[in-house]
Amino acid sequence: MEMHASYTSFVAVGDSFTEGMSDLMPDGSYRGWADLLAARLAARTPDFRYANLAVRGKLIGQIVDEQVAPAAAMRADVVTLVGGLNDALRPKVDMGRVRGLLTEAVEKLTPSCGQLVLMRSPGRNGPVMERFRPRMEELFAHIDQLAAEHGALVVDLYGAPVLGDPRMWDVDRLHLTAEGHRRVCEAVWQTLGLPAETDWLAPLPPAPQPRWATRRVADARFARQHLVPWIGRRLTGRSSGDGRPAKRPELLPYETTPPADPAPQP
C-alpha cells in the first residue's frame, strides 16, 4: 500500500513499547519507534505536531482511563494504539474484559482521528512466549476484528520472524533494542502508505550459538535483575510507571523538546 499521504499530526497511546523502552539515549531518556516515526513525518511536513501519552507498565484499563480521552481531544491525523499485552502477560487475566476495554478505546478514538493504527505486538522467542502465546493470539484476533469493523490499519509485528530473534531484545527480555524500534518505525511508516526506506523484515545475519554455560549465566542474571523485580511488582500491585507522567503529553510542534525523562527505573 502506497498512498504517499501527508500527515500533519501524530499521537501515540500505550505502554512501555510506545514510550520507547529500551532504546536508551545518552541522557538516560528513551527514544523508541514513535519518536523515530514522528521525526520522519516531521521531516516531510512543515509545522508537524506530535504527542506521546504512553507510560510504561500501563494496563489497558489505565490506558482507557488516562490516555484515550486526551488523545481523542487532540484530533490528530494519525493515532497509534498499542495496549493489552501487559494484561495478557499477568498470571491471571480476564481476557473478556481486556477485549471490551480495547473495543471501548477503538470506538472512542476512531471518530476523532484521521487514521487509527493498531498493532499485533512482537514477542521474543523463548519459553515465556510459548506460555502466553494463546492469550496473545486471542488479543491479536480481536485487534484484527476491530480493525476490520472500524477501518483501522494493523501493523503485524507478531508475524515478523526477525522481531522474535532474541538479539532484537534488551537484556530484560521485555523490550526491544534500538534496532528493534527502528524496524517497528519502518513497519508503521510503510503501513501508513509511505515509501519504503529499508526492509524491516530482513533477517539478522547468522550468529554462533552461545555456549551452554554462557546461556545459564545470562539466565541467572536476567532472573536476578529483571524477572524477580517484575514478579514482585505483579504480586504487590505496583507498576514501573506509577506516578510517571507521559513524556510528551501535549500535541506540540515536533521541534519543541519536552523535558528530559528521568533516569530509567529497573
Backbone as JSON, one array per atom type, in Angstrom:
{
  "sequence": "MEMHASYTSFVAVGDSFTEGMSDLMPDGSYRGWADLLAARLAARTPDFRYANLAVRGKLIGQIVDEQVAPAAAMRADVVTLVGGLNDALRPKVDMGRVRGLLTEAVEKLTPSCGQLVLMRSPGRNGPVMERFRPRMEELFAHIDQLAAEHGALVVDLYGAPVLGDPRMWDVDRLHLTAEGHRRVCEAVWQTLGLPAETDWLAPLPPAPQPRWATRRVADARFARQHLVPWIGRRLTGRSSGDGRPAKRPELLPYETTPPADPAPQP",
  "N": [[0.84, -1.18, 0.0], [0.73, 2.1, -1.02], [0.16, 5.26, -0.45], [1.28, 7.7, -0.31], [0.65, 9.71, 1.5], [0.0, 12.78, 3.3], [0.72, 13.68, 6.52], [-0.08, 15.63, 9.28], [-0.08, 15.58, 12.02], [0.46, 13.55, 14.95], [-0.38, 11.21, 17.39], [0.6, 9.15, 20.0], [-0.41, 6.32, 21.8], [-0.31, 4.25, 24.67], [1.82, 1.78, 26.26], [4.97, 0.76, 27.74], [6.17, -0.14, 25.39], [5.47, 1.75, 23.46], [6.33, 4.03, 24.71], [9.04, 3.74, 24.42], [11.0, 2.12, 25.6], [13.52, -0.33, 25.19], [15.18, 1.71, 24.08], [17.63, 3.39, 24.67], [18.81, 6.65, 25.36], [21.71, 8.88, 25.44], [21.29, 10.7, 27.54], [19.84, 9.34, 29.39], [17.15, 9.15, 28.85], [14.4, 7.64, 27.01], [14.0, 6.81, 23.57], [12.71, 5.4, 21.02], [10.31, 3.75, 18.77], [8.08, 5.41, 18.18], [8.95, 8.07, 18.57], [10.95, 8.08, 16.6], [9.37, 7.72, 14.32], [7.82, 10.06, 14.4], [9.82, 11.97, 13.96], [10.53, 11.39, 11.32], [8.11, 11.84, 9.97], [7.81, 14.55, 10.52], [9.9, 15.6, 9.07], [8.91, 15.64, 6.52], [6.75, 17.33, 6.55], [5.8, 20.6, 7.09], [5.43, 22.31, 10.23], [4.64, 20.11, 11.72], [3.02, 18.2, 14.28], [3.29, 16.53, 17.45], [2.46, 14.14, 19.94], [3.1, 12.06, 22.73], [1.61, 9.91, 24.71], [2.1, 7.62, 26.07], [2.9, 5.43, 28.8], [5.08, 3.5, 30.68], [4.32, 0.17, 31.82], [1.53, 0.36, 31.92], [-1.77, -0.92, 32.13], [-4.52, -2.05, 30.05], [-6.93, -0.97, 30.98], [-6.05, 1.29, 32.4], [-4.9, 2.71, 30.32], [-7.19, 3.32, 28.82], [-8.57, 4.88, 30.72], [-6.8, 7.01, 31.25], [-5.47, 7.93, 28.96], [-6.91, 7.77, 26.51], [-9.15, 9.59, 26.19], [-7.8, 12.19, 26.31], [-6.19, 11.83, 24.0], [-8.14, 11.54, 21.98], [-9.26, 14.09, 22.06], [-7.31, 15.62, 20.9], [-7.5, 15.26, 18.18], [-5.91, 14.21, 16.01], [-4.13, 13.58, 12.91], [-3.02, 11.02, 12.72], [-3.32, 8.33, 14.95], [-1.8, 6.07, 17.09], [-2.48, 3.04, 18.72], [-1.54, 0.89, 21.15], [-1.96, -1.66, 23.29], [-2.85, -3.79, 26.07], [-1.23, -6.01, 26.12], [0.33, -6.08, 28.44], [-1.62, -6.81, 30.26], [-2.26, -9.39, 29.3], [0.05, -10.76, 29.91], [0.03, -11.13, 32.59], [-0.28, -13.27, 35.53], [-2.96, -13.97, 36.1], [-5.81, -13.16, 34.26], [-8.63, -11.49, 32.92], [-9.61, -12.03, 29.92], [-11.83, -11.4, 28.45], [-12.64, -8.96, 29.57], [-10.41, -7.43, 28.86], [-10.65, -7.43, 26.06], [-13.06, -6.04, 25.84], [-12.39, -3.49, 26.86], [-10.42, -2.7, 25.06], [-12.0, -2.53, 22.78], [-13.64, -0.39, 23.56], [-11.72, 1.67, 23.61], [-10.98, 1.82, 20.89], [-13.42, 2.52, 19.73], [-13.77, 5.07, 20.78], [-11.58, 6.48, 19.81], [-11.56, 6.25, 17.0], [-13.55, 7.98, 15.64], [-12.38, 10.44, 16.05], [-9.95, 10.86, 14.88], [-7.79, 11.05, 11.97], [-6.63, 8.67, 10.98], [-6.56, 5.6, 12.53], [-4.19, 3.46, 13.99], [-3.45, 0.18, 14.74], [-1.71, -2.52, 16.44], [-0.25, -5.75, 16.15], [1.57, -6.99, 18.54], [5.14, -7.61, 18.88], [6.94, -10.56, 20.0], [9.43, -12.04, 22.04], [11.21, -14.87, 21.07], [11.03, -17.86, 22.93], [10.62, -19.58, 26.14], [8.79, -18.05, 27.7], [7.3, -16.71, 25.79], [6.04, -18.91, 24.58], [4.43, -19.82, 26.65], [2.54, -17.76, 26.97], [1.49, -17.43, 24.48], [-1.15, -18.34, 23.51], [-2.92, -16.45, 24.75], [-1.94, -14.06, 23.69], [-2.47, -14.43, 20.97], [-5.23, -14.57, 21.03], [-5.78, -11.94, 21.79], [-4.72, -10.61, 19.54], [-6.33, -11.55, 17.47], [-8.71, -10.3, 18.13], [-7.94, -7.66, 17.77], [-7.55, -7.63, 14.98], [-10.21, -8.0, 14.19], [-11.44, -5.68, 15.24], [-10.11, -3.76, 13.7], [-11.04, -4.35, 11.13], [-13.73, -3.72, 11.45], [-13.73, -1.0, 12.04], [-12.14, 0.39, 10.28], [-9.43, 0.67, 10.83], [-5.84, 0.57, 10.54], [-3.57, -2.21, 10.66], [-0.52, -3.14, 12.02], [1.48, -5.78, 11.56], [3.49, -6.98, 13.63], [3.92, -9.21, 15.15], [3.85, -11.27, 13.33], [6.32, -11.16, 12.13], [9.2, -12.81, 11.72], [11.83, -11.89, 12.29], [11.58, -10.1, 14.4], [11.16, -11.72, 16.51], [13.61, -12.72, 17.08], [16.0, -13.25, 19.56], [18.13, -11.45, 19.66], [17.08, -9.03, 19.03], [16.09, -8.0, 21.31], [16.27, -6.37, 24.47], [18.32, -6.81, 27.47], [16.47, -7.25, 29.46], [14.55, -8.77, 28.32], [12.01, -8.04, 27.72], [11.67, -5.72, 26.3], [12.3, -4.04, 23.21], [15.42, -3.62, 21.46], [17.39, -0.78, 20.26], [17.66, -1.24, 17.5], [15.45, -2.92, 17.07], [13.35, -1.1, 17.6], [13.82, 0.7, 15.54], [13.11, -0.84, 13.34], [10.39, -1.3, 13.85], [9.44, 1.3, 13.58], [9.87, 1.66, 10.82], [8.11, -0.27, 9.86], [5.58, 0.77, 10.65], [5.63, 3.15, 9.28], [5.6, 2.25, 6.57], [3.11, 0.97, 6.61], [1.44, 3.14, 6.83], [1.37, 3.94, 4.27], [3.58, 5.13, 3.15], [6.64, 5.6, 1.28], [8.88, 2.86, 1.19], [11.92, 2.74, 3.03], [13.77, 1.02, 4.11], [14.23, -2.56, 4.45], [12.33, -3.82, 6.7], [11.77, -6.36, 7.48], [13.94, -7.92, 7.01], [16.08, -10.62, 7.81], [18.34, -11.04, 10.64], [21.93, -11.39, 10.38], [23.43, -14.69, 10.41], [24.47, -16.06, 13.56], [26.85, -17.39, 15.88], [25.82, -19.98, 18.12], [25.42, -19.27, 21.55], [27.48, -20.65, 24.15], [26.56, -23.31, 26.43], [27.12, -22.75, 29.16], [27.42, -19.98, 29.08], [24.83, -19.18, 28.39], [23.44, -20.03, 30.67], [24.52, -18.38, 32.67], [23.66, -15.9, 31.71], [20.9, -16.31, 31.94], [20.62, -16.52, 34.72], [21.43, -13.96, 35.54], [19.49, -12.4, 34.28], [17.17, -13.32, 35.66], [17.72, -12.45, 38.27], [18.07, -9.63, 38.03], [15.9, -8.69, 36.58], [13.58, -10.44, 36.25], [12.75, -11.26, 38.88], [12.26, -8.72, 40.21], [10.16, -7.87, 38.51], [8.17, -9.82, 38.95], [7.74, -9.28, 41.66], [6.58, -6.72, 41.55], [4.19, -7.38, 40.26], [2.96, -9.01, 42.19], [2.51, -7.26, 44.27], [0.92, -5.35, 43.21], [2.05, -3.11, 42.11], [3.51, -0.83, 39.67], [5.96, -0.15, 37.16], [5.46, 2.27, 36.04], [4.1, 3.83, 37.85], [3.05, 6.93, 39.01], [4.44, 8.27, 37.05], [4.63, 10.71, 34.56], [3.38, 11.17, 31.18], [5.77, 11.31, 28.52], [5.54, 13.2, 26.56], [3.07, 15.02, 26.75], [1.44, 16.89, 25.47], [0.09, 18.02, 22.34], [2.33, 19.18, 20.38], [4.42, 21.26, 18.23], [6.9, 19.37, 16.53], [9.54, 20.18, 16.84], [9.64, 21.32, 19.32], [11.11, 20.57, 22.27], [10.44, 18.28, 24.78], [10.72, 18.11, 28.44], [13.57, 16.33, 29.71], [13.44, 12.82, 30.18], [13.36, 11.23, 33.39], [16.03, 9.26, 34.87], [16.06, 5.84, 33.8], [13.95, 3.43, 35.37], [14.37, 0.35, 37.2]],
  "CA": [[0.0, 0.0, 0.0], [1.48, 3.34, -1.08], [-0.74, 6.38, -0.67], [2.08, 8.92, -0.28], [-0.2, 10.66, 2.2], [0.63, 13.81, 4.11], [0.18, 13.68, 7.87], [0.37, 16.84, 9.96], [-0.05, 15.4, 13.48], [0.56, 12.15, 15.36], [-0.49, 10.97, 18.83], [0.9, 7.76, 20.35], [-1.1, 5.9, 23.03], [0.09, 2.89, 25.02], [2.63, 1.44, 27.43], [6.41, 0.9, 27.58], [6.53, -0.38, 23.99], [5.31, 3.01, 22.74], [7.19, 5.01, 25.38], [10.36, 3.63, 23.79], [11.94, 1.23, 26.28], [14.74, 0.1, 25.85], [16.0, 2.48, 23.15], [18.16, 4.32, 25.66], [19.59, 7.77, 24.87], [22.82, 9.21, 26.34], [20.87, 11.46, 28.72], [19.04, 8.49, 30.26], [15.76, 9.07, 28.39], [14.13, 6.65, 25.97], [13.53, 7.33, 22.3], [11.71, 4.43, 20.59], [9.78, 3.81, 17.4], [7.15, 6.52, 17.98], [9.76, 9.27, 18.37], [11.58, 7.96, 15.29], [8.34, 7.95, 13.32], [7.49, 11.49, 14.43], [10.91, 12.71, 13.32], [10.45, 11.19, 9.88], [6.93, 12.55, 9.47], [8.06, 15.99, 10.62], [10.83, 15.98, 8.01], [8.19, 15.81, 5.26], [5.58, 18.18, 6.71], [6.02, 21.77, 7.95], [4.56, 22.5, 11.4], [4.15, 18.82, 12.19], [2.83, 18.17, 15.73], [3.45, 15.18, 17.98], [2.28, 13.88, 21.37], [3.28, 10.67, 23.12], [0.96, 9.78, 26.01], [2.39, 6.28, 26.6], [3.64, 5.31, 30.06], [5.46, 2.1, 30.95], [3.59, -0.61, 32.83], [0.09, 0.61, 31.96], [-2.73, -1.91, 31.68], [-5.45, -1.47, 29.08], [-7.89, -0.13, 31.7], [-5.39, 2.57, 32.68], [-4.77, 3.42, 29.04], [-8.51, 3.87, 28.51], [-8.93, 5.91, 31.7], [-5.86, 8.12, 31.35], [-4.88, 8.39, 27.69], [-7.78, 7.75, 25.33], [-9.89, 10.85, 26.05], [-6.91, 13.26, 25.85], [-5.78, 11.6, 22.62], [-9.27, 11.85, 21.11], [-9.46, 15.54, 22.03], [-6.28, 16.23, 20.06], [-7.98, 15.15, 16.8], [-4.71, 14.1, 15.18], [-4.23, 12.84, 11.64], [-2.67, 9.62, 12.99], [-3.22, 7.89, 16.34], [-1.45, 4.67, 17.27], [-2.94, 2.48, 19.98], [-0.97, -0.42, 21.46], [-2.22, -1.95, 24.69], [-3.45, -5.09, 26.38], [-0.25, -7.09, 26.29], [0.68, -6.16, 29.86], [-2.68, -7.6, 30.89], [-2.15, -10.78, 28.87], [1.24, -11.38, 30.5], [-0.16, -11.32, 34.04], [-0.64, -14.67, 35.84], [-4.4, -14.13, 35.96], [-6.37, -12.05, 33.5], [-9.94, -11.67, 32.3], [-9.4, -11.6, 28.55], [-13.07, -10.77, 28.0], [-12.57, -7.56, 29.98], [-9.39, -6.79, 28.03], [-11.23, -7.21, 24.74], [-14.06, -4.99, 25.97], [-11.72, -2.2, 27.03], [-9.79, -2.36, 23.79], [-13.09, -2.09, 21.91], [-14.01, 0.95, 24.0], [-10.69, 2.6, 23.16], [-11.07, 1.98, 19.44], [-14.65, 3.24, 19.42], [-13.61, 6.47, 21.14], [-10.53, 7.12, 19.02], [-11.8, 6.23, 15.55], [-14.21, 9.16, 15.06], [-11.69, 11.68, 16.38], [-8.66, 10.97, 14.21], [-7.82, 10.73, 10.55], [-6.32, 7.25, 10.79], [-6.15, 4.84, 13.71], [-3.27, 2.37, 13.69], [-3.33, -0.82, 15.78], [-0.57, -3.41, 16.21], [-0.04, -7.08, 16.72], [2.87, -6.74, 19.16], [6.12, -8.69, 18.74], [7.3, -11.32, 21.19], [10.75, -12.67, 21.98], [11.16, -16.33, 21.04], [11.5, -18.48, 24.16], [9.58, -20.24, 26.93], [7.75, -17.12, 28.13], [6.44, -16.52, 24.63], [5.2, -20.1, 24.37], [3.43, -19.89, 27.72], [1.49, -16.76, 26.82], [1.09, -17.31, 23.07], [-2.61, -18.39, 23.29], [-3.54, -15.17, 25.13], [-1.53, -13.06, 22.73], [-3.17, -14.64, 19.71], [-6.61, -14.16, 21.27], [-5.77, -10.48, 21.73], [-4.47, -10.15, 18.18], [-7.52, -11.84, 16.66], [-9.67, -9.24, 18.42], [-7.43, -6.46, 17.11], [-7.89, -7.75, 13.56], [-11.65, -7.81, 14.05], [-11.72, -4.26, 15.44], [-9.6, -3.01, 12.55], [-11.96, -4.57, 10.01], [-15.0, -3.06, 11.72], [-13.61, 0.45, 12.23], [-11.27, 0.99, 9.28], [-8.08, 0.91, 11.35], [-4.73, -0.18, 9.97], [-2.91, -3.11, 11.6], [0.88, -3.44, 11.75], [1.66, -7.15, 12.06], [4.85, -7.22, 14.13], [3.94, -10.58, 15.66], [4.09, -12.16, 12.22], [7.64, -10.9, 11.56], [10.15, -13.67, 12.44], [13.04, -11.2, 12.75], [11.32, -9.44, 15.68], [11.22, -12.74, 17.55], [15.01, -13.05, 17.31], [16.43, -12.72, 20.86], [19.08, -10.34, 19.51], [16.31, -7.8, 18.89], [15.51, -7.69, 22.61], [17.19, -5.93, 25.51], [18.64, -7.83, 28.46], [15.31, -7.55, 30.29], [13.75, -9.71, 27.53], [10.65, -7.5, 27.61], [11.65, -4.53, 25.47], [13.14, -4.09, 22.02], [16.63, -2.81, 21.35], [17.29, 0.34, 19.33], [17.42, -1.79, 16.17], [14.07, -3.35, 17.04], [12.49, 0.08, 17.47], [14.0, 1.25, 14.2], [12.33, -1.67, 12.41], [8.98, -1.03, 14.08], [9.19, 2.6, 12.94], [9.77, 1.44, 9.37], [6.88, -1.03, 9.61], [4.45, 1.68, 10.76], [5.81, 4.09, 8.14], [5.11, 1.62, 5.36], [1.68, 0.72, 6.77], [0.77, 4.41, 6.57], [1.37, 4.19, 2.83], [4.74, 5.94, 2.79], [7.58, 4.77, 0.52], [9.84, 2.11, 2.0], [13.32, 3.16, 3.06], [14.57, -0.17, 4.42], [13.47, -3.8, 4.56], [12.26, -4.07, 8.14], [11.6, -7.8, 7.68], [15.18, -8.63, 6.69], [16.61, -11.35, 8.98], [19.68, -10.73, 11.09], [22.9, -12.38, 9.9], [23.63, -15.82, 11.32], [25.4, -15.84, 14.67], [27.12, -18.64, 16.59], [25.01, -20.23, 19.32], [26.2, -19.13, 22.79], [27.74, -21.9, 24.86], [25.6, -23.62, 27.47], [27.45, -22.03, 30.39], [27.14, -18.56, 28.84], [23.38, -19.01, 28.46], [22.98, -20.17, 32.06], [24.92, -17.16, 33.38], [22.75, -14.85, 31.27], [19.59, -16.59, 32.52], [20.66, -16.19, 36.14], [21.48, -12.5, 35.66], [18.15, -11.91, 33.92], [16.23, -13.61, 36.74], [18.04, -11.63, 39.44], [17.96, -8.2, 37.79], [14.68, -8.26, 35.89], [12.4, -11.27, 36.46], [12.3, -11.21, 40.27], [11.57, -7.43, 40.46], [8.9, -7.82, 37.75], [7.21, -10.63, 39.7], [7.43, -8.56, 42.88], [5.61, -5.66, 41.25], [2.9, -8.01, 39.97], [2.37, -9.52, 43.42], [2.15, -6.16, 45.16], [0.05, -4.42, 42.5], [2.79, -1.91, 41.71], [3.9, -0.75, 38.27], [7.12, 0.7, 36.91], [5.0, 3.58, 35.59], [3.34, 4.53, 38.88], [3.45, 8.3, 39.26], [5.26, 8.79, 35.96], [3.82, 11.37, 33.53], [3.74, 10.92, 29.79], [6.97, 12.09, 28.18], [5.16, 14.3, 25.67], [1.62, 14.97, 26.98], [0.71, 17.86, 24.66], [0.32, 17.95, 20.89], [3.14, 20.36, 20.11], [5.33, 21.12, 17.1], [7.91, 18.37, 16.83], [10.8, 20.81, 17.23], [9.58, 21.65, 20.74], [11.67, 19.45, 23.0], [9.89, 18.15, 26.13], [11.74, 17.88, 29.47], [14.21, 15.02, 29.65], [12.87, 11.77, 31.03], [14.27, 10.84, 34.46], [16.79, 8.04, 34.64], [15.16, 4.7, 33.75], [13.76, 2.64, 36.58], [14.51, -1.09, 36.94]],
  "C": [[0.88, 1.23, 0.0], [0.53, 4.46, -1.45], [0.01, 7.69, -0.77], [1.3, 10.05, 0.4], [0.64, 11.68, 2.95], [-0.06, 13.84, 5.46], [0.77, 14.87, 8.62], [0.46, 16.69, 11.47], [-0.14, 13.92, 13.82], [0.5, 12.09, 16.87], [-0.29, 9.47, 19.08], [0.31, 7.44, 21.72], [-0.63, 4.49, 23.37], [0.92, 2.78, 26.28], [4.11, 1.58, 27.1], [6.87, 0.7, 26.14], [6.48, 0.92, 23.2], [6.1, 4.13, 23.4], [8.62, 4.93, 24.82], [11.37, 2.79, 24.52], [12.25, 0.06, 25.33], [15.71, 0.77, 24.86], [16.57, 3.67, 23.93], [19.04, 5.39, 25.0], [20.7, 8.12, 25.87], [22.4, 9.95, 27.6], [20.0, 10.64, 29.67], [17.58, 8.4, 29.88], [15.63, 7.96, 27.35], [13.6, 7.34, 24.72], [12.4, 6.43, 21.8], [11.09, 4.73, 19.24], [8.87, 5.01, 17.18], [7.89, 7.83, 17.78], [10.44, 9.24, 17.0], [10.58, 8.25, 14.18], [7.97, 9.43, 13.25], [8.56, 12.31, 13.73], [10.84, 12.59, 11.8], [9.24, 11.89, 9.28], [7.15, 14.06, 9.49], [8.99, 16.47, 9.51], [10.13, 16.21, 6.67], [7.09, 16.85, 5.34], [5.89, 19.38, 7.61], [5.0, 21.82, 9.09], [3.95, 21.2, 11.9], [4.09, 18.82, 13.71], [2.8, 16.73, 16.23], [3.2, 15.17, 19.48], [2.49, 12.39, 21.61], [2.78, 10.53, 24.56], [1.31, 8.48, 26.72], [3.21, 6.35, 27.88], [3.87, 3.83, 30.33], [4.56, 1.46, 32.01], [2.08, -0.48, 32.79], [-0.7, -0.59, 31.42], [-3.76, -1.25, 30.77], [-6.51, -0.61, 29.77], [-7.32, 1.24, 32.02], [-5.22, 3.39, 31.41], [-6.09, 4.07, 28.66], [-8.84, 5.03, 29.44], [-8.08, 7.16, 31.59], [-5.42, 8.7, 30.02], [-5.87, 8.57, 26.56], [-8.52, 9.07, 25.15], [-8.98, 12.02, 25.65], [-6.46, 13.08, 24.4], [-6.91, 11.94, 21.66], [-9.47, 13.35, 20.97], [-8.44, 16.24, 21.14], [-6.61, 16.17, 18.58], [-6.82, 15.12, 15.8], [-4.99, 13.37, 13.87], [-3.99, 11.35, 11.86], [-2.66, 9.4, 14.5], [-2.83, 6.42, 16.33], [-1.89, 4.23, 18.66], [-2.36, 1.08, 20.13], [-1.17, -0.66, 22.95], [-2.87, -3.31, 24.85], [-2.46, -6.19, 26.62], [0.21, -7.2, 27.74], [-0.36, -6.96, 30.64], [-2.5, -9.08, 30.58], [-0.98, -11.5, 29.51], [1.12, -11.56, 32.01], [-0.59, -12.76, 34.32], [-2.12, -14.94, 35.68], [-4.95, -12.9, 35.24], [-7.73, -12.45, 32.96], [-9.84, -11.15, 30.87], [-10.67, -10.99, 27.96], [-13.09, -9.29, 28.35], [-11.54, -6.8, 29.14], [-9.95, -6.48, 26.64], [-12.26, -6.07, 24.78], [-13.44, -3.6, 26.09], [-11.02, -1.76, 25.75], [-10.83, -1.88, 22.78], [-13.52, -0.67, 22.27], [-13.01, 1.98, 23.51], [-10.81, 2.87, 21.67], [-12.31, 2.79, 19.07], [-14.56, 4.72, 19.77], [-12.61, 7.18, 20.24], [-10.87, 7.24, 17.54], [-12.46, 7.49, 15.01], [-13.4, 10.44, 15.2], [-10.37, 11.85, 15.65], [-8.8, 10.63, 12.73], [-7.6, 9.26, 10.27], [-5.85, 6.64, 12.1], [-5.29, 3.67, 13.26], [-3.17, 1.47, 14.92], [-2.16, -1.74, 15.45], [-0.76, -4.77, 16.84], [1.4, -7.08, 17.23], [3.84, -7.9, 18.94], [6.35, -9.4, 20.06], [8.63, -12.01, 21.0], [10.6, -14.18, 22.01], [11.74, -16.9, 22.33], [10.34, -19.04, 24.96], [8.47, -19.31, 27.39], [6.77, -16.89, 27.0], [5.51, -17.72, 24.44], [4.11, -20.2, 25.43], [2.25, -18.97, 27.45], [0.99, -16.62, 25.39], [-0.42, -17.38, 22.87], [-3.32, -17.08, 23.64], [-3.2, -14.09, 24.11], [-2.32, -13.2, 21.44], [-4.66, -14.34, 19.84], [-6.73, -12.64, 21.18], [-5.63, -9.99, 20.29], [-5.64, -10.45, 17.25], [-8.58, -10.76, 16.89], [-9.24, -7.93, 17.76], [-7.75, -6.49, 15.61], [-9.37, -7.48, 13.32], [-12.02, -6.33, 14.21], [-11.27, -3.43, 14.25], [-10.55, -3.13, 11.37], [-13.26, -3.8, 10.2], [-14.9, -1.54, 11.71], [-12.64, 1.11, 11.24], [-9.88, 1.34, 9.78], [-7.06, 0.1, 10.55], [-4.12, -1.07, 11.05], [-1.48, -3.35, 11.12], [1.18, -4.8, 12.38], [3.12, -7.39, 12.43], [5.0, -8.64, 14.64], [4.27, -11.57, 14.55], [5.44, -11.98, 11.56], [8.68, -11.73, 12.31], [11.35, -12.91, 13.0], [12.81, -10.54, 14.11], [11.17, -10.43, 16.82], [12.64, -13.14, 17.89], [15.46, -12.46, 18.65], [17.39, -11.55, 20.77], [18.38, -9.0, 19.31], [15.79, -7.28, 20.23], [16.6, -7.32, 23.61], [17.4, -7.04, 26.54], [17.47, -8.15, 29.38], [14.33, -8.49, 29.61], [12.3, -9.28, 27.38], [10.55, -6.36, 26.6], [12.66, -4.64, 24.33], [14.39, -3.24, 22.18], [16.38, -1.63, 20.41], [17.01, -0.15, 17.91], [15.99, -2.29, 16.03], [13.12, -2.18, 16.86], [12.62, 0.71, 16.09], [13.16, 0.47, 13.19], [10.83, -1.47, 12.61], [8.6, 0.3, 13.44], [8.99, 2.42, 11.44], [8.48, 0.69, 9.03], [5.65, -0.12, 9.66], [4.47, 2.66, 9.58], [5.24, 3.49, 6.86], [3.61, 1.35, 5.43], [0.86, 1.98, 6.53], [0.79, 4.79, 5.09], [2.53, 5.02, 2.35], [5.82, 5.05, 2.18], [8.65, 4.14, 1.41], [11.24, 2.7, 1.89], [14.25, 2.0, 3.36], [13.64, -1.38, 4.44], [13.42, -4.19, 6.03], [12.11, -5.54, 8.46], [12.89, -8.59, 7.44], [15.73, -9.34, 7.92], [17.99, -10.84, 9.37], [20.66, -11.77, 10.54], [23.06, -13.52, 10.89], [24.66, -15.49, 12.39], [25.65, -17.17, 15.36], [26.25, -18.76, 17.84], [25.86, -20.08, 20.57], [26.37, -20.49, 23.47], [26.76, -22.06, 26.01], [25.87, -22.81, 28.73], [27.15, -20.54, 30.25], [25.65, -18.29, 28.94], [22.88, -19.1, 29.89], [23.36, -18.94, 32.89], [23.98, -16.02, 33.01], [21.36, -15.05, 31.86], [19.54, -16.2, 33.99], [20.67, -14.68, 36.36], [20.12, -11.9, 35.33], [17.16, -12.13, 35.05], [16.46, -12.68, 37.92], [17.7, -10.15, 39.2], [16.6, -7.77, 37.25], [13.44, -9.1, 36.25], [11.88, -11.16, 37.88], [11.65, -9.85, 40.59], [10.23, -7.33, 39.73], [7.82, -8.62, 38.47], [6.79, -9.91, 40.99], [6.43, -7.45, 42.66], [4.23, -6.25, 40.96], [2.2, -8.43, 41.26], [1.88, -8.41, 44.35], [1.25, -5.12, 44.48], [0.72, -3.13, 42.11], [3.14, -1.98, 40.22], [5.12, 0.14, 38.14], [6.72, 2.09, 36.46], [4.22, 4.36, 36.63], [3.91, 5.93, 39.11], [4.25, 8.94, 38.15], [4.36, 9.45, 34.91], [4.24, 10.91, 32.13], [4.91, 11.81, 29.39], [6.66, 13.26, 27.26], [3.63, 14.43, 25.69], [0.81, 15.92, 26.13], [1.06, 17.7, 23.19], [1.0, 19.24, 20.45], [3.95, 20.17, 18.83], [6.5, 20.22, 17.46], [9.21, 19.0, 17.31], [10.82, 21.19, 18.7], [10.02, 20.44, 21.55], [11.07, 19.39, 24.4], [11.0, 17.96, 27.16], [12.3, 16.47, 29.37], [13.56, 14.06, 30.62], [13.84, 11.45, 32.16], [15.0, 9.55, 34.12], [15.86, 6.83, 34.68], [15.12, 3.93, 35.05], [13.9, 1.15, 36.27], [13.15, -1.76, 36.82]]
}
